[in-house]
Amino acid sequence: MNAIFLMKNHVYYTRTEHIDDSFYFVREILKEDDLVLEKIHTQENPTDMLTKVISEAKFNHCKNLLHIFPVA
């Protein structure tokens, strides 16, 4: 949620001075309404399968969220 706040809030903070220039690129896209940021609850976040150790059931749930189905 803090990442979304930083993207929408155009205030400079000394703790964020290390953020890469790509941050500002995304901020410009947001300003043009080409991108919508929203919070995704951890139970419905398909990227967990790429970033965390998860159970087989969670992995299958993530695949379903991404509409990945076995090829027959």
GUGU-495940 format. One line per 4 residues: number of its first residue (from 1); for each residue y, z, x of N, C-alpha, C. Coordinates in nm, 2 decimals. Atoms other than C-alpha are relative to their C-alpha. Example, Ala and Ser with C-alpha at 12.3 -4.5 7.8 and 13.67 -1.06 7.14 Angstrom:
BEGIN
1 = -0.12:0.00:0.09:-0.45:0.78:1.23:0.12:0.00:0.09 | -0.11:0.00:-0.09:-0.11:0.71:1.37:0.11:0.08:-0.08
***
This chain:
BEGIN
1 = -0.12:0.00:0.08:0.00:0.00:0.00:0.13:0.00:0.09 | -0.12:-0.01:-0.09:0.24:0.07:0.29:0.03:-0.14:0.05 | -0.03:0.14:-0.04:0.20:-0.29:0.41:0.07:-0.08:-0.10 | -0.07:0.07:0.10:0.31:-0.42:0.08:0.14:0.04:-0.01
5 = -0.13:-0.06:0.00:0.60:-0.19:0.08:0.09:-0.06:0.11 | -0.08:0.06:-0.11:0.71:-0.31:0.42:0.04:-0.14:-0.02 | -0.03:0.14:0.02:0.69:-0.67:0.32:0.11:-0.02:-0.11 | -0.10:0.01:0.11:0.90:-0.62:0.01:0.13:0.07:0.03
9 = -0.12:-0.07:-0.04:1.15:-0.38:0.16:0.06:-0.06:0.12 | -0.07:0.07:-0.12:1.40:-0.55:0.39:0.08:0.10:0.08 | -0.07:-0.10:-0.08:1.51:-0.23:0.56:-0.07:0.01:0.14 | 0.06:-0.01:-0.13:1.46:-0.20:0.94:-0.03:0.14:0.03
13 = 0.04:-0.13:-0.04:1.27:0.10:1.06:-0.03:0.00:0.15 | 0.03:0.00:-0.14:1.24:0.20:1.43:-0.15:0.00:0.03 | 0.15:-0.01:-0.02:0.87:0.26:1.39:-0.06:-0.14:-0.02 | 0.06:0.13:0.03:0.82:-0.10:1.28:0.06:-0.11:0.10
17 = -0.05:0.10:-0.09:1.00:-0.27:1.57:-0.10:-0.08:0.08 | 0.11:0.06:-0.07:0.67:-0.36:1.73:-0.07:-0.11:-0.08 | 0.07:0.09:0.09:0.56:-0.58:1.44:0.04:-0.14:0.04 | -0.01:0.14:-0.05:0.50:-0.94:1.54:0.09:-0.09:-0.09
21 = -0.09:0.09:0.07:0.72:-1.23:1.43:-0.07:-0.06:-0.12 | 0.07:0.06:0.11:0.45:-1.35:1.19:0.03:0.09:-0.13 | -0.04:-0.09:0.11:0.55:-1.05:0.97:0.12:-0.06:-0.07 | -0.12:0.06:0.06:0.89:-1.22:0.92:-0.03:-0.13:-0.07
25 = 0.04:0.13:0.06:0.72:-1.55:0.84:-0.05:0.03:-0.15 | 0.05:-0.04:0.13:0.53:-1.38:0.55:0.11:0.05:-0.09 | -0.11:-0.05:0.08:0.84:-1.20:0.44:0.08:-0.12:-0.06 | -0.07:0.11:0.06:1.01:-1.54:0.40:-0.07:-0.07:-0.11
29 = 0.09:0.06:0.11:0.72:-1.68:0.20:0.01:0.08:-0.13 | -0.01:-0.08:0.12:0.75:-1.38:-0.03:0.14:-0.02:-0.07 | -0.13:0.02:0.05:1.12:-1.44:-0.07:0.01:-0.12:-0.08 | 0.00:0.13:0.08:1.05:-1.79:-0.19:-0.10:0.00:-0.11
33 = 0.10:-0.02:0.11:0.79:-1.66:-0.44:-0.12:-0.10:0.01 | 0.11:0.08:-0.02:0.52:-1.87:-0.28:-0.13:0.08:0.02 | 0.11:-0.10:-0.02:0.30:-1.56:-0.23:0.02:0.12:-0.08 | -0.01:-0.13:0.07:0.22:-1.26:-0.44:-0.09:0.10:0.07
37 = 0.08:-0.10:-0.06:0.10:-0.94:-0.28:-0.03:0.11:-0.11 | 0.04:-0.11:0.10:-0.09:-0.68:-0.49:-0.11:0.08:0.06 | 0.10:-0.09:-0.05:-0.30:-0.38:-0.42:-0.14:-0.03:-0.06 | 0.14:0.02:0.04:-0.68:-0.43:-0.44:-0.07:0.13:0.02
41 = 0.08:-0.13:-0.01:-0.89:-0.12:-0.51:-0.11:-0.03:0.10 | 0.10:0.02:-0.10:-1.14:-0.07:-0.23:-0.14:-0.04:-0.06 | 0.13:0.04:0.06:-1.43:-0.11:-0.48:0.00:-0.15:-0.03 | -0.01:0.14:0.03:-1.31:-0.47:-0.55:0.06:-0.08:0.11
45 = -0.05:0.07:-0.11:-1.21:-0.57:-0.20:-0.11:-0.07:0.08 | 0.11:0.07:-0.07:-1.44:-0.85:-0.07:0.01:0.00:0.15 | -0.01:0.01:-0.14:-1.30:-0.83:0.28:-0.08:0.12:0.07 | 0.08:-0.11:-0.06:-1.50:-0.50:0.33:-0.12:-0.05:0.07
49 = 0.12:0.05:-0.06:-1.80:-0.71:0.41:0.02:-0.06:0.14 | -0.03:0.06:-0.13:-1.62:-0.85:0.71:0.05:0.11:0.10 | -0.07:-0.10:-0.09:-1.46:-0.53:0.84:-0.06:0.14:0.00 | 0.06:-0.13:0.00:-1.69:-0.24:0.76:-0.15:-0.01:0.00
53 = 0.14:-0.01:0.02:-2.05:-0.13:0.77:-0.02:0.04:-0.14 | 0.02:-0.03:0.14:-2.16:-0.15:0.41:-0.15:-0.02:-0.04 | 0.14:0.01:0.05:-2.48:-0.13:0.21:-0.03:-0.14:-0.05 | 0.03:0.13:0.05:-2.67:-0.43:0.09:0.05:-0.02:-0.14
57 = -0.06:0.01:0.14:-2.56:-0.36:-0.27:0.15:-0.04:0.01 | -0.15:0.03:-0.01:-2.19:-0.36:-0.16:0.02:-0.14:0.06 | -0.01:0.14:-0.06:-2.25:-0.68:0.05:-0.02:-0.10:-0.11 | 0.03:0.09:0.10:-2.40:-0.85:-0.25:0.12:-0.01:-0.11
61 = -0.11:-0.01:0.09:-2.11:-0.73:-0.47:0.12:-0.08:0.06 | -0.11:0.07:-0.06:-1.86:-0.87:-0.22:-0.02:-0.15:-0.01 | 0.03:0.15:0.02:-2.04:-1.21:-0.22:0.03:-0.05:-0.14 | -0.02:0.04:0.13:-2.02:-1.21:-0.59:0.15:-0.01:-0.03
65 = -0.15:0.01:0.02:-1.64:-1.14:-0.58:0.05:-0.13:0.06 | -0.05:0.12:-0.06:-1.60:-1.44:-0.35:-0.07:-0.12:-0.06 | 0.07:0.11:0.06:-1.83:-1.65:-0.57:-0.09:-0.08:0.10 | 0.10:0.06:-0.09:-2.08:-1.71:-0.29:-0.14:0.02:-0.05
69 = 0.13:-0.01:0.06:-2.42:-1.79:-0.43:-0.10:-0.07:0.09 | 0.10:0.07:-0.09:-2.75:-1.89:-0.26:-0.02:-0.14:-0.04 | 0.03:0.14:0.02:-2.82:-2.25:-0.22:-0.15:-0.02:-0.02 | 0.14:0.02:0.04:-3.14:-2.36:-0.39:-0.06:-0.11:0.08
***
